[in-house]
């Protein structure tokens, strides 16, 4: 079941350190990561 780690973890499978985070918080966390990644990607594009 290695591939399961890449997919979005189900509530019962979330790591202990993230168990306290609510679904909304984890969503905002992913959104922030996505925005930062997008910003980084855009910056790389500007350099080309």
C-alpha positions as CSV (number, residue, x, y, z in Angstrom):
1,X,0.0,0.0,0.0
2,X,2.8,2.4,-0.8
3,X,0.8,4.4,-3.4
4,X,-1.7,5.3,-0.7
5,X,0.8,7.7,0.8
6,X,0.8,9.8,-2.4
7,X,-3.0,10.0,-2.6
8,X,-4.9,12.3,-0.2
9,X,-4.9,10.5,3.1
10,X,-8.2,9.5,4.6
11,X,-9.1,10.9,8.1
12,X,-8.3,7.6,9.7
13,X,-4.9,7.4,7.9
14,X,-3.5,10.8,8.6
15,X,-0.2,11.0,10.5
16,X,-0.3,11.6,14.2
17,X,1.3,15.1,13.8
18,X,-1.5,16.2,11.5
19,X,-4.4,14.6,13.4
20,X,-5.2,17.8,15.2
21,X,-5.6,19.8,12.0
22,X,-9.2,20.2,10.8
23,X,-10.1,19.5,7.1
24,X,-10.4,23.2,6.5
25,X,-6.9,23.9,7.9
26,X,-5.3,21.2,5.8
27,X,-7.1,22.5,2.8
28,X,-5.8,26.0,3.4
29,X,-2.4,24.5,4.0
30,X,-2.5,22.8,0.7
31,X,-3.8,25.9,-1.0
32,X,-0.9,28.0,0.5
33,X,1.6,25.4,-0.7
34,X,0.0,25.4,-4.2
35,X,0.2,29.2,-4.3
36,X,3.8,29.2,-3.3
37,X,4.6,26.6,-5.8
38,X,2.8,28.5,-8.5
39,X,4.7,31.7,-7.5
40,X,8.0,29.8,-7.8
41,X,7.0,28.3,-11.2
42,X,6.1,31.8,-12.4
43,X,9.4,33.2,-11.2
44,X,11.3,30.4,-13.1
45,X,9.3,31.3,-16.2
46,X,10.2,34.9,-16.0
47,X,13.9,34.0,-15.9
48,X,13.8,32.2,-19.2
